[in-house]
Amino acid sequence: MRTFRLLLAALLVSLVAVVGSASAASASGESEATCLAEIASEEHFDPEHLTEDQDKAITACFQAPNPMVPEKNEVIWGAFGFFVVFGAIAKFGYPQIKKAMNERTERIRTDLETADNQKAEAERLAAEYQTKLADAKNESARIVEEARQTADGVRRQLEAKAQADIAEMRTQAAADIEAAKSQAMADLRGEVTALAIGAAEQVVQRNLNDDTNRALVEAYIQQVGASN
Amino acid sequence: MFALEFPPLSHIVDWPGLAGEGAWWEINKVVLVYAIAAFLTIMIFVLGSRRKELVPTGAQNLAEITVEFVEDGIARETMGEAGVKYTPMLISLFLFIFFTNIFEVIPIFQMPASARIALPLVLALFAYVVYHGAGFRAHGLGYIKHALVPPGVPFLLLFLVVPIEFVSKFLVQPFSHTVRLFANLLAGHILLVTFAVLTSGLFVLKPYLPLALLPMAGVVVFTAFEVFVSFLQAYVFTLLTGVYINAAQSHEH
């Protein structure tokens, strides 16, 4: 605001200074006809008997104006034009355009920051998903491994049980066979004993001689052997 | 030899009044140029700030380019960050001078308003008050010493240096500021008028018709050159204003 007041004061001071300096040359902007008409309208003007002053004035009418001397009207309008332009730009034009530019800068900055944040968030999410995916893969691998180990365990357990069962069955079978064999032997022994006793009874009952006894026993054994 | 009659200087820069002949408010071609230049300058900003697009086009683009050009290329360049507050003044100077200059090459007008001394003088005096005002505001009454006594000058030499500095900074500077703009534009205008008059003269004299092509080419080339000069002089005037303000308010010599 202070700057604006300073500039305003500057404009007014310069205007006053230039208008002051221009006043002497104000007539130079007039056309030759107007200049001559002004002289002719003076009292005591006689074209045949010009006074020295009138002669000088008429000569001045035909002289080119000094280009280094400003015209009053041009000074006034020039200053007015510049003042209007300056006022409009300082008060409205510049602040409006600057505001639009600043808003754009701010918006672009915000957009870029948002984009950066969103990118970082997206990267974070991607990393998170990657981690989760890796975790899921590890978990699935772990589960598969665990299942495989469990299955192996079950298989080994079943195999061991089967082996144990087989061994037990074998042992049982062997025991059964042994028992059956023992039984059979016992039965055979009992049978042989009974037969021997029976043969012996036969021998005793017939009181045969030694040869006869022997023949009988052998015949009996053969009989037994043939019957088995 | 071609019986050419070159118009006197007064005829090519002094225009008869369109209204109010001889009055203080007389409106002539130069005043008309001021009005159109002021109108165009203001319209750039009016149209530029009417619809604010994110991606600027048209007048908004032009207004923003001008603001950036003056703010970064002139205000900051000459005065640093402290110069930004002078941007509206510098934009006004630049655009108003440019538009009054460019009428040099606009058909029908073909008259740069700065080829008359009034406007350069008003603007140079305005700048004069601004930069000395800025100096007094920055240094108080010490500004007079700041402006007239360069540091490191032996005492006896000051009797020579101080009057030179006074004449240079307080008397010659506004004069040179004025004349630089005024004389460049006046010279350009006289150049174009000379080539145009020569072309016209040779064109009328049938035997010399082919020779008319040379000044005609001159008119074309110098018209383009004057567009450049219009821009350059507006830039130089504005830049110097910035330089003078900086020299006045700066705390270093």
Interface residues (C-beta under 8 A of the other chain):
Chain A: T3 L6 L7 A9 A10 L11 V13 S14 L15 A17 V18 A22 S26 A27 S28 G29 E30 S31 T34 A64 P65 P67 M68 V69 P70 E71 K72 N73 E74 V75 I76 W77 G78 A79 F80 G81 F82 V84 V85 F86 A88 I89 A90 F92 G93 Y94 Q96 I97 K98 A100 M101 E103 R104 R107
Chain B: P8 L9 S10 V13 D14 P16 G17 G20 E21 G22 A23 W24 W25 E26 I27 N28 V30 V31 Y34 A35 A37 A38 T41 I42 I44 F45 V46 G48 S49 K52 L54 P56 Q60 A63 E64 V67 E68 K85 Y86 T87 P88 M89 I91 S92 L93 L95 F96 A113 R116 I117 A118 L119 L121 V122 L123 L125 F126 A127 Y128 V129 V130 G133 A134 R137 L186
